[in-house]
């Protein structure tokens, strides 16, 4: 690919900067010991040394072609890890005798970027077959999507295995919904071993991307405009105008100010009543979460540091069962 060398050197530079920005011990303490299976750094150095540069190049091209793709690829990793751990179950297609997670309500007509994962997997299989798992691809793609939109970088521990199964019911019930109450949000994060701090930090991923009108319709109803204590009437009016037509699939930017940049603007938006999703704006309704939001809005470096640590924790969630899994040849189907 034309940008292979540029992408590779950029990735290496970012990894060097990250190494000095966060001590390796801190990185390992953030995930090792809290995982359901063994993850290691630099696991593909010998078996597939080009893996990360190949992944980065594909993500770079995808984001150049469609800036929204960065948010979409990051979201794939979230939706994977919240259902029985980070095992690439979210990538499995439905077949005549198999039900995947793509048709679960949080995913249906919502998740995108599967073709990018397909292209990465195909390229990796041609270079080092049966080596890099689809689950590891999702973890690295999430990191690279953040890096390519001016966000922080971190070293991704790898060694995840791909699941033999999927769980549509768990996808339906475990993934935080856009209309969730604060109690429900906290419970769903705690159910997978993530803290209140992790919840607020990881919600910062909504600093980029878009959402359909149907996902935040309750923000537009006058009876529901108490979802957060700092609602902005002008902002809500602009959303009502956008969504006033018959097209419930109209898209709004999650962050109107810097929609394609990974930064701390999301938290500033919450404090001014401009959180798009009800589950975003509700975060300012409690003193403890509001305190975290204030710190992130005031200092980007604090947000970036916490986001990296929380991504490592989430990315290290192991399968609920003791199944060792496999390395899929095609991310969409079990071998």
N, C-alpha and C positions, 0 to 999 in steps of 0.2 A: 504494500500500500504506500501511497506517495508520502504520507506523513509519518511513516514508521520510525525513521531515525529521529526526527524532531520530537515526536511523542515519547520515544524511549528516553531521550536525554532529559526532557522536561520531567518525566516521572522519576528518574534517578535523582534529579536535583531536588524535587519535592521530598523524596524519601530521606535525603541527607539533611534537609532543613528540619524535617520532622524529628529525626533522630536526635538532633541537638536541642530541639524545642521541648521534647518530652523525654525524660530519662527512660531507657528500656525497662528498668525495674518497675516504673510507674505503669507502663503499658501492660506488662505481664500481670501486675497485681490487679489491674482493672478487669481481667478476664480469667486468667488461669486460677483454678480453684473454685470457680463459680460455674463451671461448664459441665454439660452432660456427656461430653466425649473429649478426647484428647486433641487439642489444637496446638500448632507449633508455628513459629515464625520461620520464614524462608524454607518452607517444606519442599518447594518445587525447584530449589536452586540447582539440584543435580538432575532430577527427572524431567523437568521442563523449564529450563532457565529463561525462556522467552515468554513464559505465560503472562506475566503482568504487563509487559510491553505490548503484547498482542491485544490483551483486553483493553488497555488504555487507548490504543490506536482506534479500535472500533468505537469505543465510547466517545472519543474526541470527534470522530467523523459524524456520529449520530447526533451529538449535541450541536455541532456546526450546522447541520442540516435542519434541525428542529430544536430550538433552545428549550422547549418544554420537555424534551426527552430526558433531560437531567433529573427533573423532579419525578418523572414516571419511572425511571430505572431505580432511583432511590426508594421509591414506594414499593417496588416489587420485593425488595429485601425486607422491608417492614412487614408486609403482608405474609411473607414466607415465615419469618421468625416467630410471629405471634401464634402460629398454628403448629403445635407439636415440635417447635424448635426450627432451626435453620437447616432444612433438609431438601429444599427445592421442590417440595410437594406442590407449591403454587404453580409450577410450570407444567404439570402433567395435564394432558388433554383428556376430555371425556371420550370414551369409546363405547362400543356396544355393551361391554361387560365391565366397564370401569367408570366410576364417577369421581371426577377431580374436584378442585376447589375453584376453578375459574367461573363457575356459574353460581357460586355463593353470592348473596346480595352485596356484600362489601366489594366484590371483585367484578361482578357482571357488568359489562359495558363501562368499566371504570379503569381496570388495569390495562396498561399498554407497554410496549417495549419488548414483547416476546420475540419479535423478529431479530432484534439486536442480539439477544441472548443466543438465538439459533445461529446467527452468523459467527459469533465468538466461539461457540462450541464447535462448529464445523471447522473453523480455522485451527483451533487447538487440537482437535482430533487428527488433523492432517499432519501436525507437527509432532505431537506427543500423544498418541492414542491411549485411551483408557487410563488417563493420569489425573487430569484436573476435573474435579466434581462440579456439577452445575450449581450446587450450593455455594461452593467457594467462588465461582464466577459471580454469583449474585452479590456476595460480600465485597468483592473487589470492585465490581461495577458501581456499587453504592458509594464507595470511597472516591472513585474516580469522578463520579458525577458531581460530588461536592467540590472536589479540587478544581474541576473545569469551570465552575461557576464562582470562583474566587473564594471558596471556603477553605477550611483547614484540611491538612493531610494527616494520615496516621498509617502505621504499619499494620497490615491485616494478618492476623494469625489464621492459618489454614489447616485443612485436614478434615473438613466436613464430608459427610457421606450423603449420597442421594437416597431418598426414601423409596421403598417399594410400594407405598400406598399414599393416599390423600384422605382428607377428612373434611368434607363439605360442611357438616354440622358444626365442627369446631371453627371453621372459617367464618361461618355465619355468626357464631356466638362469642368468639374470642377477640376479633378485630374491633378496636374502638370505633364506634359509629360517629358520624359528624354531628348528630343531635344528642350525644351523650351528656348526662349530667356529670358534675364533678365527681360525685360518689362513684358512678359507673366507670369513669375514666380511671380513677385511682385503683378500683378493684381489678380492672382488666390488666393494668400494668403490674399490680402486685401478684396477680395470678401467674405471671410468667417470671416473677422474681425481680421485677424492676421497681425502683423506688419513686417517691414523689418527685425528687430531684431529677431522676431519669426522665420521668414523664414530661416535665416542663422543658428540659433540655431537648429531648427528641421531638417535641412538638414544634421546635424551631425549624424543622425541615419544611414547615409550611411557609417559610420565607420565600419559596418559589413554587411555581406550578399554578394550575387552574382547578376550578371546581364547578360543577353544573349547578344551575339554579335549584334543582330539586334537592340538593344536599344541604342547602342553607335556607330553605323556604320558611322555616320557623323564625328566622331572624327578621323576616319581612312582615310578619303578622303583628299587629299592634298589641295583641294580647300576650305576645311572647317577647316583646322588646325589653323585658326585664332580665333576659338571659345573662347579661353582664351589667355591672353597676356603672359603666362608662360608655354606654352606647352613644353613637354619634348620629344625630338625626340626618345631617346632610349625607353622610355615608350610606345610611339605610335608604334614603330617598333615591340615591343613585343606583342602588341595587334593585329597588322596586321598579325603576324605569327600565333597567336591563332585562328584568325578568317578567315584565308586564305582558309580553306577548304570549303566544300559544306555544312557543318553543321552550319546553322545560329543560332542554339540553343546552341552552345558552350557557356559555362559559364566562366566569369571572376570575380575575387574577386573585390569587390568595394574598398577594402583596402588591398593591397598586404602585408603590413608590419605586421599588427595585425588583420587578417581577422575575427577572432571569439571573439574579445575583444571590449567592448564598451569603447572607449577612445577618445582622441583628435587628433589621427593620421590623420584622414580625412582632417583636416585643414592644417596640415603640408604637406600632399600630394597635396592639391590644390596650395599651395605656390610654390611647386616644379614642377608644371605642370602635376601632376599625378592624377588628378581627372578623374574617369572613364567615367561618363556620361557627355555629353555636358552641361546639366543643372547644374552639379556640378562645372565644370571648369569655366563656365561663371560667377560664383559668384565673382571671383577675378578681373573682368574687370571694376568694379566700385569702386571708392575711399571709399565710405561709407561702402559697404559690405566687401571690403578688410580690412578695419580697424577692423571690428568685427572679421574677420577670423584671423588676426594677434593676436588679444587678446586671442582668443580661442587656437591658436597654442602655444602661450607662457605660458598659465596658464590653466591647466585642470579644476581647481576648478571654474574658471569663466564660462567655457563652461558648466560644470555640473549644476551649479546654474541656468544659463539661460535656459538650456534644460528642467529642472524640471518645471520652471515657464511656459515656452511655452507649455509643455505637458499638464499642468493643464488648460491652456487657450484653447488649441485645444480640450481637452477631455471634456470641458464644453460647447462646441457648441451644441445648442439645435436645434430641428427640425424647419424647415422653417414655418410649420403650427402650429396651436394651438392644434393639435391632442394629446391626452394624451397617446396614445399607449397602450401597454399591456406587460405582462410578458409571453413570449412564453414558451411552454412546450418543443418544439423542435426548435432550432435556425434556422433551414432550412425552416420552414414553419410557416405561420400565424396560430394561433389557430383556 
